[in-house]
């Protein structure tokens, strides 16, 4: 019986999109040619954002730090490499990677990396802010605005009182920095445990209790307890009540008003009562923009000490752009932007507008180009031709959708009720029109 002659490409494509490992392949120029669903989930990019762009353009690392580029250069595979890095969403991700050189008839055509996401296996980690390479103290935290000075003052009182603390604030506002500062203000010789509640299951909470039992008392920071199912919130409360009788100190955070979270059945009332002995609200960065420039200066100072760079500030145009932007991702978004900028610096002392990443320029251009009231016809103004007016309105609305969804074409298209291909076509049309004007 002869084998059935069928096209295997759809089968390979299906398998690639449904396996539980991330797959990322590049060609000999370092450009992405394959980027499966799991890898998109891990790193937060869409394939369209990576296609035809080199790896070094999209990710903040040196060539020597990329196993894909190492294998592309050597032609030899590397196995079981553990990498911890910050993805596009500002989340710390840990993967175990196997990376292979890809040959076609003996000729090297690229490299492929298979990544196993083990972040959930390391939900309980110690001193989670290793990015700063030293303990976070209250003096480390940028606090120029009145609201942040109040936060620090209250946190210092909390450290002295040693009562459970609830930190309230949007993602990226720096709640984890405050939690660690409270910990170090209390003790420099005790361990800090961090429970990342997003995606946590009951076994992780059990593991946390076992680790405390083995390694001794310390501080437990439960990040975003409102992301836990109510059943696991009950389990966490039981563990917290039991451990708090000893010398274990608890801090937790939520991403919204706790009263509203309770009303919407996202937060267990008894768990809120346990943590609410002292509640500290951290304002979004858009409400305390006077903290932006001091934070940038602190960042550049750390960068100079760490890598010996000479960067010492930004020009007036960049400063104005940073202050005009709303920062939906708060301090974390600002820090990731600075990471991206400094990764491209060589001998520059001042950051200028041409050094800003393209995606940030698009966001700031959007803010300055049109406001909603621009599309209301004023009685004393001249009229545009209808076709021009509708084009500008469409351009504003599509770019606003892209901005709201962090440049993710798939999510923006879904929100607009159109196909991804349709949205891509319209965006290309807008870019072509801008290039001609």
C-alpha positions in Angstrom: 0.0 0.0 0.0 1.4 3.4 -1.0 1.8 6.1 1.6 -0.8 8.9 1.3 0.6 12.0 -0.4 -0.6 14.9 1.7 0.7 18.3 2.6 2.1 18.1 6.1 2.4 21.9 6.6 -1.0 22.4 8.2 -0.2 19.6 10.7 3.1 21.2 11.6 1.4 24.6 11.9 -1.4 23.2 14.2 1.2 21.4 16.4 3.3 24.5 16.7 0.3 26.6 17.8 -1.0 24.1 20.4 2.2 22.7 22.1 2.9 23.9 25.7 6.4 25.1 24.8 7.4 28.4 23.3 9.0 28.2 19.8 11.0 31.1 18.4 13.0 30.8 15.2 15.1 33.3 13.4 16.9 33.4 10.0 20.6 34.1 9.4 20.0 37.8 9.7 18.4 37.5 13.1 14.9 38.2 11.9 12.0 36.2 13.3 10.4 33.7 11.0 8.5 31.6 13.5 6.9 32.7 16.8 4.2 30.4 18.2 1.2 31.0 20.4 2.9 29.9 23.7 5.9 32.2 23.0 3.6 35.1 22.3 2.0 34.4 25.7 5.4 34.3 27.4 6.9 37.4 25.9 3.8 39.5 25.1 4.6 40.2 21.4 2.6 39.4 18.3 4.3 37.8 15.3 3.5 40.8 13.2 5.5 43.0 15.5 8.6 40.9 15.2 8.5 39.9 11.6 11.3 41.5 9.4 12.9 43.1 12.5 16.1 41.9 14.1 16.1 40.3 17.5 18.3 43.1 18.9 15.8 45.7 17.9 13.0 44.1 19.8 14.6 42.8 23.0 16.8 44.6 25.5 20.0 42.5 25.7 23.5 42.3 24.3 24.2 39.8 21.5 26.2 37.7 23.9 23.2 37.3 26.2 20.9 35.8 23.4 21.2 32.0 23.1 19.5 32.3 19.7 22.2 34.6 18.4 24.9 32.5 20.1 23.8 29.4 18.3 23.3 31.3 15.0 27.0 32.3 15.3 28.4 29.0 16.5 26.2 26.5 14.7 26.2 24.4 17.8 23.1 23.7 20.1 22.9 24.7 23.7 20.7 23.0 26.2 18.9 23.6 29.5 19.7 27.3 29.7 17.7 29.1 32.5 16.9 32.7 31.6 15.0 35.2 33.8 14.0 38.5 32.1 11.3 41.1 32.0 8.8 40.7 29.2 7.0 43.4 27.3 4.2 43.6 29.9 6.7 44.2 32.7 6.4 40.7 34.1 9.4 38.8 35.3 9.5 35.5 33.3 11.7 32.5 33.9 12.2 29.9 31.1 14.4 26.8 30.5 15.6 26.9 26.9 17.0 24.5 24.3 18.4 26.2 21.3 19.3 24.5 18.0 21.0 25.5 14.7 18.8 24.8 11.7 20.4 23.4 8.6 19.0 22.8 5.1 21.1 20.4 3.0 24.1 21.2 5.2 23.7 25.0 5.0 22.9 27.0 8.1 19.6 28.8 7.6 18.8 29.9 11.1 18.3 29.0 14.7 15.3 27.8 16.8 14.6 28.1 20.5 12.3 25.9 22.5 11.3 27.5 25.8 9.6 25.9 28.8 7.9 28.5 31.0 8.7 27.7 34.6 7.6 31.0 36.1 4.6 29.3 37.8 7.1 26.8 39.4 9.0 29.8 40.9 6.1 31.8 42.2 7.7 31.8 45.6 11.0 33.5 45.2 13.3 35.4 47.5 14.1 39.1 47.2 12.1 39.3 44.0 13.5 42.7 42.9 16.9 41.3 41.9 16.9 43.7 39.0 18.1 46.4 41.4 20.9 44.1 42.7 20.6 45.5 46.2 17.9 45.8 48.9 15.2 48.4 48.4 15.0 50.9 51.2 12.7 53.9 51.7 15.6 56.2 50.5 15.8 54.2 47.3 12.2 55.0 46.3 11.7 58.2 44.3 9.3 60.3 46.4 9.1 64.0 45.4 5.3 64.4 45.0 3.2 65.1 48.1 1.3 61.9 47.6 4.4 59.7 47.5 5.9 61.5 50.5 2.7 60.5 52.4 3.0 56.9 51.2 6.6 56.7 52.5 5.7 58.3 55.8 2.8 55.8 56.3 5.0 52.9 55.2 7.6 53.8 57.7 5.0 53.8 60.5 3.8 50.4 59.2 7.3 49.0 59.4 7.5 50.1 63.1 4.1 48.8 64.0 4.6 45.4 62.4 0.9 45.1 61.5 -0.4 43.6 58.3 -0.3 46.1 55.4 -2.5 46.4 52.3 -1.1 48.3 49.4 -3.7 49.6 46.9 -2.8 50.8 43.4 -2.7 50.2 39.7 -0.2 47.8 38.2 3.3 49.3 37.8 2.9 52.0 40.5 5.7 50.5 42.6 3.8 48.6 45.3 6.4 45.9 45.4 9.2 48.4 46.0 7.3 49.7 49.1 6.7 46.2 50.3 10.4 45.4 50.2 11.3 48.7 51.8 9.0 47.9 54.7 10.6 44.5 55.0 14.2 45.9 55.1 13.2 48.6 57.6 12.1 45.8 60.0 14.9 43.4 59.6 18.0 42.9 57.5 18.6 39.3 58.5 15.2 37.7 57.8 13.9 36.3 54.5 11.3 37.9 52.2 8.9 35.6 50.4 6.8 36.9 47.5 3.7 35.1 46.4 2.6 36.1 42.9 -1.1 35.5 43.0 -1.9 35.6 39.3 -2.0 32.0 38.1 -1.2 30.6 41.6 -2.8 27.4 42.6 -3.3 25.8 46.0 -0.1 23.9 45.9 1.9 27.1 45.6 0.3 28.4 48.8 1.1 25.1 50.5 4.7 25.3 49.3 5.0 28.8 50.7 3.9 27.5 54.2 6.4 24.7 53.9 9.2 27.0 52.9 8.5 29.3 55.9 8.5 26.3 58.2 11.9 25.1 56.9 13.7 28.5 56.5 12.2 30.4 59.4 10.0 33.4 59.8 10.2 36.4 57.6 8.0 38.8 55.5 5.4 37.4 53.1 4.4 39.8 50.3 1.2 38.6 48.5 1.1 40.4 45.2 -2.5 41.1 43.8 -4.6 38.9 46.2 -7.6 40.1 44.2 -6.4 37.8 41.3 -6.8 34.7 43.4 -10.1 32.7 43.2 -12.1 33.1 46.4 -11.5 29.5 47.4 -7.7 30.2 47.3 -8.2 33.4 49.2 -9.8 31.4 52.0 -6.7 29.1 51.9 -4.4 32.0 52.0 -6.3 33.6 54.9 -6.1 30.3 56.9 -2.3 30.1 56.3 -1.8 33.8 57.1 -3.8 33.6 60.4 -1.8 30.6 61.4 1.6 32.0 60.5 1.0 35.5 61.9 0.8 34.1 65.4 4.6 33.6 65.1 7.1 36.1 63.8 5.9 36.2 60.3 4.9 39.6 58.8 2.3 40.0 56.0 2.0 42.5 53.3 -0.5 42.3 50.4 -1.5 44.4 47.4 -4.7 44.8 45.3 -5.1 46.6 42.0 -8.3 48.5 42.7 -10.5 49.9 45.5 -10.9 47.0 48.0 -14.5 48.0 48.8 -15.4 47.7 45.1 -13.5 44.5 44.8 -15.5 43.0 47.7 -18.7 44.2 46.2 -17.9 42.6 42.8 -16.9 39.3 44.6 -13.2 39.6 43.7 -11.9 40.0 47.2 -12.9 38.0 50.3 -14.1 40.4 53.0 -12.3 38.5 55.8 -9.0 38.5 53.9 -9.4 42.3 53.4 -10.0 42.7 57.2 -6.9 40.7 57.9 -4.6 42.9 55.8 -6.3 46.3 56.3 -4.8 47.1 59.7 -2.8 49.7 57.7 -3.9 50.6 54.1 -1.6 52.5 51.8 -2.9 53.9 48.5 -0.2 54.5 45.8 -1.4 57.0 43.2 -0.9 56.4 39.5 2.0 58.2 37.8 -0.3 60.4 35.8 -1.5 62.0 39.1 2.1 62.7 40.3 4.1 63.6 37.3 6.6 65.6 39.4 8.1 62.2 40.3 9.0 61.5 36.6 12.2 63.5 36.3 13.6 62.5 39.7 12.9 58.8 38.8 14.7 59.2 35.5 17.7 60.9 37.2 17.8 58.0 39.7 17.7 55.5 36.9 20.5 57.2 35.0 22.6 57.3 38.2 22.2 53.6 38.7 23.0 53.0 35.0 26.2 55.0 35.2 27.4 53.1 38.3 26.4 49.7 36.8 27.8 49.9 33.3 30.0 53.0 33.3 27.8 55.0 30.9 28.0 58.8 30.6 24.3 59.5 30.2 23.2 62.1 32.6 19.8 63.5 31.4 17.3 64.3 28.7 16.8 67.3 26.5 13.8 69.6 26.9 11.8 68.0 24.1 12.0 64.5 25.7 11.3 65.8 29.1 8.1 67.5 27.8 7.1 64.3 26.0 7.4 62.3 29.2 5.4 64.8 31.1 2.7 65.0 28.5 2.2 61.2 28.3 -0.4 59.6 30.6 1.6 56.5 31.6 -1.1 53.8 31.7 1.7 51.4 32.8 2.9 53.8 35.5 6.5 53.6 36.8 7.0 50.1 35.3 6.2 51.4 31.8 8.6 54.3 32.4 11.3 52.0 33.6 10.9 49.7 30.6 11.1 52.7 28.3 14.4 53.7 30.0 15.7 50.2 29.7 15.0 50.3 26.0 16.6 53.7 25.5 19.8 52.9 27.5 20.3 49.6 25.7 21.0 51.6 22.5 23.3 54.3 24.1 27.0 54.3 23.5 28.7 57.6 24.2 25.7 59.9 24.3 25.3 62.1 27.4 21.9 63.4 26.7 18.8 61.5 25.5 17.2 63.3 22.5 13.8 62.7 20.8 15.4 60.7 17.9 16.6 58.1 20.5 13.0 57.3 21.6 11.6 54.0 20.5 9.2 54.1 17.6 6.3 52.7 19.5 6.6 55.4 22.2 6.8 58.1 19.5 3.5 56.8 18.1 1.9 57.0 21.5 3.1 60.6 22.1 2.3 61.7 18.5 -1.3 60.3 19.1 -1.7 62.4 22.2 -0.5 65.6 20.5 -2.1 65.1 17.1 -5.8 65.1 17.8 -8.1 65.4 20.8 -11.7 64.2 20.8 -13.0 67.8 20.6 -11.1 68.2 17.3 -13.7 66.1 15.6 -16.6 68.3 16.7 -17.6 70.7 14.0 -17.2 74.3 15.3 -19.6 76.9 14.0 -16.8 79.4 13.3 -14.4 77.1 11.5 -14.0 76.1 7.9 -15.1 72.6 6.8 -12.8 69.9 5.5 -14.0 67.9 2.5 -16.0 65.0 3.9 -13.6 62.4 2.7 -10.6 64.1 4.5 -12.6 64.6 7.7 -13.7 60.9 7.8 -10.1 59.8 7.1 -8.7 61.9 10.0 -11.4 60.7 12.3 -10.7 57.1 11.3 -7.0 57.6 11.8 -7.5 59.0 15.3 -9.9 56.3 16.3 -7.8 53.4 15.0 -4.6 54.8 16.6 -6.5 55.3 19.9 -7.5 51.6 19.8 -3.9 50.6 19.2 -2.7 52.8 22.0 -5.3 51.4 24.5 -4.2 47.9 23.7 -0.5 48.5 23.8 0.0 48.1 20.1 -1.5 44.6 20.0 -3.2 44.4 16.6 -5.2 41.3 17.5 -6.7 42.8 20.7 -7.4 46.2 19.0 -9.1 44.5 16.1 -11.3 42.5 18.4 -12.3 45.7 20.3 -13.2 47.4 17.1 -15.2 44.4 15.8 -13.1 43.9 12.7 -10.7 41.2 11.5 -7.0 41.6 12.2 -6.2 41.7 8.5 -8.7 44.5 8.0 -7.2 46.6 10.8 -3.6 45.9 9.4 -4.8 47.1 6.0 -6.2 50.3 7.4 -3.1 51.0 9.5 -0.9 50.5 6.4 -3.1 52.9 4.5 -2.7 55.5 7.2 1.1 55.1 7.3 1.3 55.4 3.5 -0.8 58.6 3.6 1.4 60.0 6.4 4.6 59.3 4.4 3.2 61.2 1.4 2.2 64.3 3.4 
